[in-house]
Amino acid sequence: MTTVEKQLLASPRNLRYLLTVAILVLGLFAWSLTAVNFADVNKGGLQISFNIIKGIVNPDLDLLLNVSKQSVLYLLVQTLAIAFMGTIVGAVLSVPLAFLAASNIVPKPAAWLTRLLLIVIRTIPALVYGLMFIRVSGPGPFAGVLTIGITSVGMLAKLYVDAIEELDTRVLESMTSIGCTTFEKIRYGIFPQLLSVFLSVTIYRFDMNMREASILGLVGAGGVGAPLIFAMNSYKWNQVGSLLIGLVVLILLIELLSNKLRGKLIKG
């Protein structure tokens, strides 16, 4: 009998544990099925579903291909600009907050207070921020940029903190021993370690912000969301199909590009 076989036979038996977990999962699944109700699904709902699919298959090509301010292309560019500017705002605000929340940089009480602030920021949904900023700045893309910026801070700062706390302090100690200034330690010791991680996280957040920017239009914060909900409420399924096709294509292209950029940053 080989060593591997001996270790396999000597490994603890987890049958009881796996059986307990399986029973719990099946119980939760059965309990969740009680919330499923097909009584409200009528012929009208099935017809609406058919019309949505028909509208996606037969989109409004004039709305999809022209370049007016009501076109899909213009709305998608506006959504892209909202997501991009919001990501930049969030990234800039996140850097100082991340350093204030890193326990290896500042005293622990200050770090915990900053982390509590970040938790509060992450707790509030993006739509609530959107409604708040619309009251402040009025409806439009600017409210969307502010909303995306604030909602990005919670996630970006948290991931920035993780990168800061994983800094290799031995590099800084060696630079101190050879008489480097504080600026030189930041420029050549800290900055190179954090730049690729920060950029990778920021690109990932931009990918997420594209989806949030399209949703924020539902509350009047600019982008493709408002025309989409208006078209659905008016049962203009051809226009809905055009907007959805444009949005899906744009998000797929951005996701492919962001994955490629993040892969290059991580691999160096």
Order of alpha helices (4+ residues) and beta strands (2+ residues): alpha-alpha-alpha-alpha-alpha-alpha-alpha-alpha-alpha-alpha-alpha-alpha-alpha
